[in-house]
């Protein structure tokens, strides 16, 4: 197996992609046919409400919920590199009922709606086209100033003289030949021309441009010089990808392989087991240590524990080695789970400042492989590492799971004893307000059993106190926290 392979699993309902490095899954991407992500889509929208107090607006782009446009995401033409002129307030820029062209920059996540920008960009393989700007920018991932200048000059020489738009040069452009870059420029300009034509003749709201599907984005965004094979387990998709590659990414053609094996592709490379592990709170480390990963609305916390690791000569070495191993695993889990927003890492406390520096350096190095933008701060006075990871799509857990119907996402339920005492208080409260012939409690088997056994004395005392019978009835479909008190 090559050092880096890409597995593409196709079913009518979803496309799944696994990026493998040295036999281990490094990234997982899932796109469902009925709920494709919206990031990159361009819409003709209608402004339905402007909120000056929040400096934002709601725009109807044809979704169930109105999308959100903040003043900071409104593009304004600038003369040269003008950073001094302040952004005009939103109420001076757009108005209710206005038709505007917008692009989705964030999918709806949890309770937050779709986020929009009026700055349009269309991604190709080697370049990103900016139809409203004439500027040529270079990806920050190309650090060498000399190389940046060479690429800038090359693109300027290839762009037609009458072109009013600009380009951002992606890292892929480093290895691209002139012909490939010219193809990219033509493809992007043609795409924008089509968008303008459709926008001029259709009413708002309407979809003008949809980003490539996941299988096509693999060829555009994921393939690099380290990629060995791209294994596709669907003959139809394999044919479509070959056609797409021949037109836009000819260098990728030889890497495409149609997987015909009897064993499912994701089973063969143990990806299914990895998906199961990714949904767990606990991640075991080879040394015997483990991570606990908890996602909340506000942030993700990662706690590092030594577990049963006793391999080193002394306790300090044990902690240091566990933290080093955890750094690599944390970087991988962030990619696998697609965790974004604020992330707090609680490494095991290290007395030795050199150990702390080494762990932080290892973490930063491991995060360099991440496609998402990551910022990371050194150890805080409390010994925590704080970081942010750009979030544009739902995490894998939010895509594949939903909150537990029993605990509503709390991760715990009240004990049967707690519920018994709650029920006794509720019956007492109702006996003071109402005068029924009898109280009937309908609850789960565990609660009824407790009232018949350990809590039978407390139930008898209440019956005696209120002077009314209390009958018990099991409802098999009720979960532990669910109960009804019926007045008869």
Rosetta blueprint (number, residue, H / E / L):
1 X L
2 X L
3 X L
4 X E
5 X E
6 X E
7 X E
8 X E
9 X E
10 X E
11 X L
12 X L
13 X L
14 X E
15 X E
16 X E
17 X E
18 X E
19 X E
20 X E
21 X E
22 X L
23 X L
24 X E
25 X E
26 X E
27 X E
28 X E
29 X E
30 X E
31 X E
32 X E
33 X H
34 X H
35 X H
36 X L
37 X L
38 X L
39 X L
40 X L
41 X L
42 X E
43 X E
44 X E
45 X E
46 X E
47 X E
48 X E
49 X E
50 X E
51 X E
52 X L
53 X L
54 X L
55 X L
56 X E
57 X E
58 X E
59 X E
60 X E
61 X L
62 X L
63 X L
64 X L
65 X L
66 X L
67 X E
68 X E
69 X E
70 X E
71 X H
72 X H
73 X H
74 X L
75 X L
76 X L
77 X L
78 X L
79 X L
80 X L
81 X L
82 X L
83 X L
84 X L
85 X L
86 X L
87 X L
88 X L
89 X L
90 X H
91 X H
92 X H
93 X L
94 X L
95 X L
96 X L
97 X L
98 X L
99 X E
100 X E
101 X E
102 X E
103 X E
104 X E
105 X E
106 X E
107 X L
108 X L
109 X E
110 X L
111 X L
112 X E
113 X L
114 X L
115 X E
116 X E
117 X E
118 X L
119 X L
120 X L
121 X L
122 X E
123 X E
124 X L
125 X L
126 X L
127 X E
128 X E
129 X E
130 X E
131 X L
132 X L
133 X L
134 X L
135 X L
136 X E
137 X E
138 X E
139 X L
140 X L
141 X L
142 X L
143 X L
144 X L
145 X H
146 X H
147 X H
148 X H
149 X H
150 X H
151 X H
152 X H
153 X H
154 X H
155 X H
156 X H
157 X H
158 X H
159 X L
160 X L
161 X L
162 X L
163 X L
164 X L
165 X L
166 X E
167 X E
168 X E
169 X E
170 X L
171 X H
172 X H
173 X H
174 X H
175 X H
176 X L
177 X L
178 X H
179 X H
180 X H
181 X H
182 X H
183 X H
184 X H
185 X H
186 X H
187 X H
188 X H
189 X H
190 X H
191 X H
192 X H
193 X H
194 X H
195 X H
196 X H
197 X H
198 X H
199 X H
200 X H
201 X H
202 X L
203 X L
204 X L
205 X L
206 X E
207 X E
208 X E
209 X E
210 X L
211 X L
212 X L
213 X L
214 X H
215 X H
216 X H
217 X H
218 X H
219 X H
220 X H
221 X H
222 X H
223 X L
224 X L
225 X L
226 X L
227 X E
228 X E
229 X E
230 X E
231 X E
232 X E
233 X L
234 X L
235 X H
236 X H
237 X H
238 X H
239 X H
240 X H
241 X H
242 X H
243 X H
244 X H
245 X H
246 X H
247 X H
248 X H
249 X L
250 X H
251 X H
252 X H
253 X H
254 X H
255 X H
256 X E
257 X E
258 X E
259 X L
260 X L
261 X L
262 X L
263 X L
264 X L
265 X H
266 X H
267 X H
268 X H
269 X L
270 X L
271 X H
272 X H
273 X H
274 X H
275 X H
276 X H
277 X H
278 X H
279 X L
280 X L
281 X L
282 X E
283 X E
284 X E
285 X L
286 X L
287 X L
288 X L
289 X L
290 X E
291 X E
292 X E
293 X E
294 X E
295 X E
296 X L
297 X L
298 X L
299 X E
300 X E
301 X E
302 X E
303 X E
304 X E
305 X E
306 X L
307 X L
308 X L
309 X L
310 X L
311 X L
312 X L
313 X L
314 X L
315 X H
316 X H
317 X H
318 X H
319 X H
320 X H
321 X H
322 X H
323 X H
324 X H
325 X H
326 X H
327 X H
328 X H
329 X H
330 X H
331 X H
332 X H
333 X H
334 X H
335 X H
336 X H
337 X H
338 X L
339 X L
340 X L
341 X E
342 X E
343 X E
344 X E
345 X E
346 X E
347 X L
348 X L
349 X L
350 X L
351 X L
352 X L
353 X H
354 X H
355 X H
356 X H
357 X H
358 X H
359 X H
360 X H
361 X H
362 X H
363 X H
364 X H
365 X H
366 X H
367 X H
368 X L
369 X L
370 X L
371 X L
372 X L
373 X L
374 X E
375 X E
376 X E
377 X L
378 X L
379 X L
380 X L
381 X L
382 X L
383 X L
384 X E
385 X E
386 X E
387 X E
388 X E
389 X E
390 X L
391 X L
392 X L
393 X L
394 X L
395 X L
396 X H
397 X H
398 X H
399 X H
400 X H
401 X L
402 X L
403 X L
404 X L
405 X L
406 X L
407 X L
408 X L
409 X L
410 X L
411 X L
412 X L
413 X L
414 X L
415 X L
416 X H
417 X H
418 X H
419 X H
420 X H
421 X H
422 X H
423 X H
424 X H
425 X H
426 X H
427 X H
428 X H
429 X H
430 X H
431 X H
432 X H
433 X H
434 X L
435 X L
436 X L
437 X L
438 X E
439 X E
440 X E
441 X E
442 X E
443 X E
444 X L
445 X H
446 X H
447 X H
448 X H
449 X H
450 X H
451 X H
452 X H
453 X L
454 X L
455 X L
456 X H
457 X H
458 X H
459 X H
460 X H
461 X H
462 X H
463 X H
464 X H
465 X H
466 X H
467 X L
468 X L
469 X E
470 X E
471 X E
472 X E
473 X E
474 X E
475 X L
476 X L
477 X L
478 X L
479 X L
480 X L
481 X L
482 X L
483 X E
484 X E
485 X E
486 X E
487 X E
488 X L
